[in-house]
Amino acid sequence: MDAQDSLFGADPAPVPAATPVDAPLAERLRPRTLAEVAGQAHLLGPGKPLRVAFESSHLHSMILWGPPGVGKTTLARLMAGAVDADFIVLSAVLAGVKDIRDAVERAKATRRAGRATIVFVDEVHRFNKAQQDAFLPHVESGLFTFIGATTENPSFEVNSALLSRATVHVLKPLQPEDLGALLQRAQALLQAPALADAARDRLIAHADGDARRLMNAYENVARLALDKGAALIDEALLEQALGEQLRRYDKGGDQFYDAISALHKSVRGSDPDAALYWLVRMLDGGVDPRYVSRRLLRMASEDIGLADPRALQLAVSAAEVYERLGTPEGELALAQATVYLAMAPKSNAVYSAWNAVRELVRTDGTRPVPEHLRNAPTRLMKQLGHGQGYRYAHDEPDGFAAGERYLPEGLSRTRFYEPVPRGLELRIGERLAELRAANERARKP
């Protein structure tokens, strides 16, 4: 049987001979064929990118981007087996430039022996620019195939030069059905008691798409069940083995920014249920509630604005309440503000006007302040005409100097703020229309 037959085989031995029986369960169940790989059908299904690469034995330099426990290292190992390549593993947490040089020398010796080399860099985002640059000439020359694994967005964490020489493949968290299949294999291997349905579902939820997390948790509870002679693994046994259920949450990476994006868009979309869900997800995952309160203030200004000025007031109050009460009591005030913001009438009119003015100021020349608007604290300034012709609005009928111009020359008819016909801005829009009409009448010759 050749290497590819072994790679694509569907019925390997349960435990590789080279894997010690006392190794962690996750290592003992590490896939040795593509048939054993859980999930990633978008990359490994028939005709998909990595499946084609495996079948053709023509591998390319790549970066595998995905959360922990989804098979990045496993796929790299399988690729090396598919082409019978020397597999060099570097951990960016521990390795330095010297280790990279050693890997290069080993790859040169391997090539002289007529074999290919794959250099696998785990946590590649932890390498600095100089360390990442050290790979470039050897990737370009084809000395070895480079495979980097990262949990962080490579667009931000990997040098553009290295990124341009490698294809990024995105791995997804494992689905419940994938994790369920892994549990069946693990149960058969350990000969552990059966899992109650509720315990199985809770264990899969605890894993949160991470196969390694699932295997580590299941091994703990299975060992406890075997020691106790339990006939069934139920929720009580699961809680005894695992303690308080924890969830994986990436406070500084893409999950963090994706979750706050989902919260913001749920508020903007006036969906209080979704907004509360993402709020709890973030707080449950360990996000600083003060950060959440700052984002609520931003939402009140950006997406509600003058359609309901009370939204900003309530967001400020919620932030103050949290500072006084802390967690968990103060989090309820954040929830209250979140629901109010979601249900408030929406307007980005001020936000749009602000951005339009900023862009104009950035690209336009420095226009002089009109003479009648200039300050005139001295006799000289008054003699120069500063402030002459200015109309004091409070002395005008209805407190409005109809026809007066306040923008610089050439911009007098420019409009930035356009209220939306919702909430308080409906009335603001009506008043603004009246004032603009009065200006037009006054300015007619």
ZADRENPA-995757 format. One record per residue: residue in one letter; x negated, y negated, z of N, C-alpha, C in turn. Coordinates in steps of 0.2 Angstrom, whole numbers, plus 5000, padded with zeros to 4 digits. Layout:
REM ZADRENPA-995757
aXYZXYZXYZ...
REM end
This chain:
REM ZADRENPA-995757
m499650065000500050005000499649945000d499749894995499249834995499549785000a499149725000499249675005499949645004q500149634998500849604997501449654999d501349724997501849765000501849765007s501349765011501349755018501649695020l501549635017501749575018502549565018f502849595012503549595011503949645014g503549695017503949755020504449735025a504949775025505549765030505549805036d505049855037505149905042504449915045p504149865048503449875051503549905058a502949925060502949955067503149905072p503549925078503749875082503249835085v502649855087502049825090501449835086p501149785084500449795080499949825085a499549865082499049905085498549855089a498449795086497949755089498249705094t498949715095499249675101499249715107p498949685112498949725119499649725121v499849785125500549785127500649745133d500149715136500249665141500249595139a500149585132500149515129500849485130p500949425130501649395131502049415126l502749425127503249445123503249405116a503149345116503149305110502549325105e502049345108501449365104501549435101r501849485105501949555103502549555098l502949505098503449505093503349455087r502749435087502549385081502649425075p502949395070503149425063502449445060r502449505057501949525053502049535046t502749525044502949525037503449465036l503549445030504049395029504749415031a504849475030505549505032505649495040e505149485044505249475051505349405053v505149355048505149285050505849265051a506049235056506749205058506749135055g507349125052507549065049507049045043q507048975042506648945036506848965029a507448985028507749015022507648955016h507648895018507548845013506748845011l506348875014505648885012505448955009l505849005012505549075011506049115007g506649085006507149115002506949124995p507249174991507049184984507049114980g506449104977506349054973506148984976k506148994983505948934987505148924987p504948864989504248844988503748894991l503848914998503348955001503449024999r504049044997504149114995503749124988v503849074984503449074977502749074978a502449034983501749034984501549104987f501849134991501749204994501749254988e502249254984502249304979501749294973s501549234972501049224967500349224969s500249234976499649234979499249164978h499549114976499249054974499449004979l499048994985499148954990498948884989h499248834992498948764991498948734998s498548684999498448645005499148615007m499248625013499948605016499948575023i500448545025500548525032501248555033l501248595039501948625041502148575047w502648545046502948495051503648525054g503648535060504248555063504148555071p504748565074504648575082504348635084p504148635090503848695093504248765092g503848815091504148885091504648895085v504448875079504848885073504448925068g503848945070503448985065502848955061k502648895063502048865059501448905059t501248925065500648975066500749035062t501349065063501449135060501449125053l501749075050501749075042500949065040a500549025043499849015041499549085041r499649125047499349195047499549235042l500149235040500449275035500149255028m500049195027499749165021499049195020a498649195025497949225025498049295023g498449335026498549405025498749415018a499149375015499449385008498849375003v498349345004497849334999497149365002d497149395008496549425011496049375012a496249315015495749265016495549265023d494949235024494649225031495049175034f495249185040495749135043495349105049i495249045048494949005054495448955057v495448965064495948925068495548875072l495748805071495548755075496148725079s496048705085496548675089496248595089a496648555087496448485087496448455094v496748495099496748475106495948485109l495648535106495048555109494448545104a494548545098494048545093493748475091g493148475089492848405087492548415080v492148365078491848365072491348425071k491048445076490548495076490948565074d491548575077491948635075492148635068i492248575065492448565058491848585054r491248565056490648575052490548655052d490648685058490548755059490948795054a491648765054492148805050491948795042v491648735040491448725033490848775032e490348785036489848835035490048905034r490548915039490848985038491248995032a491548945029491948955023491448955017k490848925018490348935012490049005012a489949035018489749105018490249145016t490849135017491449175015491449175008r491449115005491449104997490949144994r490349144997489749184994489849254994a490249274999490449344999491049364995g491349314991491849324987492549324989r492649294995493249294999493549214999a494149205000494449145001494449125008t494549065010494649045017495248995018i495549005023496048965025495848935032v495848865032495748835039496348805041f496548835047497248815050497048765056v497348705056497248655061497948645065d497948675071498548665075498548595078e499148565079499148495082498748445078v498748455071498348415067498348335069h498948315071499048245072498648215078r498348265082497948245087497148225085f497048245079496348225076496348155075n495748125076495748055074495548045067k495547985064495447975057494748005055a494247995059493548025057493648095056q493948135061494048205061494448225055q494948195054495348215048495048195041d494648145041494248135035493748185033a493548215039492948265038493248325033f493848335033494148385029494148375021l494148305020494348285013493948315007p493248305008492848335002492948405001h493048445006493048515006493748535003v494248505005494948515002494948504994e494548444993494548424986494148474981s493548494984493148544981493448614980g493948634984494248694984493848744989l493448724993493048764997493548805002f494048775004494548815008495248785007t495748825009496448795009496548775016f496748705016496948675022497648685024i497748705030498448705033498448675039g498848625040498948585046499648595049a499648605056500348615059500448555064t501048525064501148465068501848465070t501948435076502648425078502848355077e502348305075502448235074502548225066n502848165065502948145058502348135055p502148175050501448165046501448095043s501948065041501948005038501547945042f501647965049501347915054500747935057e500648005057500148035061499548065057v499648075051499148105047498848045042n498248045041497947995036498248005029s498347945026498647945019498147985014a497547985015497048025011497148095011l497248125017497348195018498048215016l498548165018499248175016499348185009s498948145005499048144998498748214995r498348244998498048314996498348374998a498948365002499248425005500048415004t500348465003501048465002501348475009v501848435011502248435017502848485017h502848535021503448575021503748565028v504348555028504748535035505048605037l504848625043505248685046505748655051k506248695051506848675055506948715061p507248695066507348735072507748795071l507648845074508048915073508748905075q509148935071509848935072510048985077p510648985080510849035085510849105083e511049115076511049185074510349215073d509849165071509149185071508849205078l509049165083508849175090509149245092g509749255091510149315093509749375090a509549375084509149435081508549445085l508149385086507549395090507749425097l508249405100508449435107508549515106q508849535101508949605100508349645099r507849615095507149645095506849655101a506849595105506549595112506849645117q507449645117507849695121507649765120a507549785113507349855111506649865113l506249815113505549825114505449835122l505749795126505649795133506149845136q506549875132507049925135507449895141a507649835140507949795146508649805146p509049785151509749795152510049745147a510749765145511049725140511249655143l511249605138511449535140512249525140a512449505145513149475145513249425140d513849425136513949375131513749305133a514049285139513949215142513249205143a512849255146512149245147511749235141r511949275136511649275129511649205126d512349175126512449115123512049055127r512049065134511649015138510949015137l510649075136509949085135509749055128i510149065123510049035116510048965116a510548935120510648865121510048835124h509748875129509148855133508548845128a508548895124507948895119507948835115d508548805113508548745109508148755102g508248815099507948815092507248845092d506948855098506248865099506148945101a505848985096505849055097505349075103r504849035104504349045109504649035116r505048985116505348965122505849025124l506249045119506749095120506349165123m505849185119505449245121505149235128n504949175130504649175137505149175142a505749145141506349145145506649215146y506649245140506949315140506549365144e505849355143505449405146505449395154n505549335156505549325163506249355166v506749345163507349375166507449445165a507149475159507149545158506749585163r506149555165505749585170506049585177l506449525178506749525185507349575185a507649585179508249635179507949705180l507349715177507049785177506849795185d506549745188506349755195506949765199k507449735198508049735202508449805201g508349835195508749885193509449865191a509549805188510149785186510349815180a511049825180511349865174511549815168l511549745170511749695166511449635167i511249595162510949525164511549475163d511749445168512249405168511949335170e512449285170512249215171511949205178a512149235183511849225189511149255189l510949305186510249325186509849285181l510149255176509849205172509649145176e510049115180509949055183509349075189q509449135192508949155196508249155193a508149175187507549185184507249125181l507749075179507549015175507548955179g507948955185507948895188508448845185e508348785186508748735183508648735175q509148735171509048735164508748665162l508248675158507948615155507948625147r507948565144508048555137507448525134r507248545128506648515125506848445123y506448395124506648325122505948295120d505848275114505248235112505348165113k505048135119505248065121504848015117g504348035113503947995109503948005102g504348055100504248075093504948065089d505048105084505548105079506248115083q506248165087506848175091507148115094f506648085098506848025101507147975097y506847955091507047905087507647925083d507747995082508348015078508948005083a508848025089509448025094509647945095i509147905096509347835097509747805091s509447835085509747815079510547835078a510647895081511247925081511747885086l511447865091511847835096512047765093h511547725090511747665087512247665082k512147715077512647725072513347745074s513347785080514047805082514347745085v514047695089514347635091514547595085r514147585080514247545074514847575071g514947645071515547675067516147675072s516147645078516747645082516947715084d516447765086516647825088516347835095p516847825100516547825107516347895109d516747945107516548015109515848035106a515648015100514948035098514447985101a514647925103514147885106514047905113l514547935117514447955123514048025123y514148065118513748125117513048115116w512848065112512148045111511848015117l512247975120511947945126511747995132v512248045133512048095138511448135135r511448155129510848195126510248155128m510248095127509548055128509448055136l509948035140509748035147509648105150d509948155147509848225150509148245148g508848215142508248235140507648195143g507848155147507348115151507148045148v507548015144507447955142507547905147d507147855148507147805153507847765152p508347765156508947725156508847655154r508247625156508147555155508047545147y507747595144507647585137508347585134v508847635136509447635133509847575134s509747545140510147475141509847425137r509247425135508947375130509247385123r509347445122509647465115510347445115l510747445120511447425120511447355119l511047315122511047245121510947225114r510447265111510347255104510947265100m511347325101511947335097512447285098a512547255104513047205106512847145101s512247125100512047065096512047085089e511847145087511747155080512447175077d512847215080513447245077514047225079i514047185084514747155087514747075087g514147055089514046975089514646935091l514846885087515446845089516146875088a516146935085516846965085517146975092d516646995097516847005104516246985108p516146925110515546895114515546935121r516146965123516146995129515747065129a515547085123515147145123514447135125l514147075123513547065126513547055133q514047015136514047005143514147075147l514547125144514647185147513947225147a513547225141512947255141512447235146v512447165147511947135152512147155159s512847155160513047185167512847255168a512947295163512747365164512047375165a511647335162510947335163510747315171e511147265173511047245180511247295185v511847325183512047375188511647435188y511347455183510847515183510247495187e509947435187509447405191509547415198r510247405200510447405207510547475210l510847515205511047585208510547635206g510247625200509747685198510147745195t509747795195510047865192510247905198p510847935198511347945192511847895192e511947855198512547815199512547755193g512047725192511947675187512147695180e512047755179512147785172512847775170l513347775174514047765173514147705170a513847645172513947585169513647585162l513147615161512847625154513447655149a513747705152514247745148514847695147q515047655152515547605151515447555146a514847535146514647485141514647515134t514347575133514347615127515047625124v515547645128516247655126516547585123y516347535127516647465125516347445119l515647445118515347425112515647465106a515747535107516047575102516747555099m517147525104517847505103517847435101a517347395102517447325100517447315093p517747255091517747235084517047225081k516947245075516247245073516047185068s515547155069515247095065514547095065n514247095059513547085059513347015055a513846965056513846905052513246865055v513146865061512646825064511946855063y511946925063511346955062511146945054s511646955050511446935043511246865041a511546825045511346745044510646735047w510546765052509846765055509346785050n509446845048508946875043508846835037a509446805034509346765028508946705029v509046675035508746615037507946625038r507846685041507146695042506746715035e507146745031506846755024506746695020l507146645021507146585017506546545020v506446545027505946505030505246535028r505246605028504646635026504346625019t504846615014504646605007504746535005d505046495008505146425006504646375008g504546325005504046275007504346235014t503846195017504046165023504446105021r505046105021505446045019505445995025p505445935023505445875028506145875032v506145855038506745845042507045775039p507645775037508045715035507845655040e507845595037507645535041508145525046h508845535045509345515050509345565056l508945625055508945675060508345665064r507845625062507245625066507245585073n506845605077506845575084506545505083a506745455087506445395087506345365094p505945385097505845365104505445295105t505045275099504645215099504945165094r504645105095504845055091504645065084l503945095083503745105077504145155073m504345205076504745255073505345235071k505645185075506345155072506145115066q505645075066505445035061505345075054l505145135055505045185050505645215047g506145195050506845225048507045285051h506645315056506845375060507545365063g508045405062508645405066509145355063q508945315058509445275055509945305051g510645285052511145315049511445375052y511145395058511445455061512045445064r512545485063513245475066513345525072y513445495078513545525084514245565084a514245625084514845665083515345655088h515145635094515645625099516045565098d515845515094516145455093516545455087e516545515083516945525077517645555079p518145545074518845575075518745655076d519045685081519045755083518345775084g517845735086517245755088516845785082f516945765076516645795070516545745065a515845735063515645685058515745715051a516245715048516445745042515945715037g515645755033515245735027514445725029e514345735036513645725038513245785036r512545775034512145825032511645835037y511545905039511045925044510445965041l510545995035510046035032509545995028p508946015027508445975023508745965016e508445915012508645905006508545965001g509045974997509046034993509446094995l509646095002509946145005510646135008s510846075007511446045010512046095009r512046125003512646165002512546245003t511946255006511846325007512246355013r512446415013512846445018512446505020f512346515027512046575029512546615033y512946585037513446615042514146625039e514346685038515046695035515346745040p515846715044516146755049516646815045v516646865049517146925046517846915049p518346935045519046935048519246985053r518846985058518947035064518846995071g519247015076519046995082519046915083l518646895087518646825088518346785082e517946825078517746785072518246775067l518846805067519346785063519546715064r519646695071519746625073519146575071i518546605072517946565071517946545063g518146595059518146585052518646535050e519246535053519746485051519446415053r519146405059518946345061518346325056l517946365054517346345050517646325043a518146365041518446345034518746275034e519046255040519346185041518746135040l518146145044517646105045517246095038r517146145034516846145028517346105023a517946115023518446085019518346005020a518345985027518345915028517645885026n517145925026516445905023516545885016e516845935012516845925005517345865003r517845855007518245795006517845735007a517445735012517145675014516545655009r516245705006515745695002515845684995k516545684993516745674986516645594985p516445574979516345504978517045464978
REM end
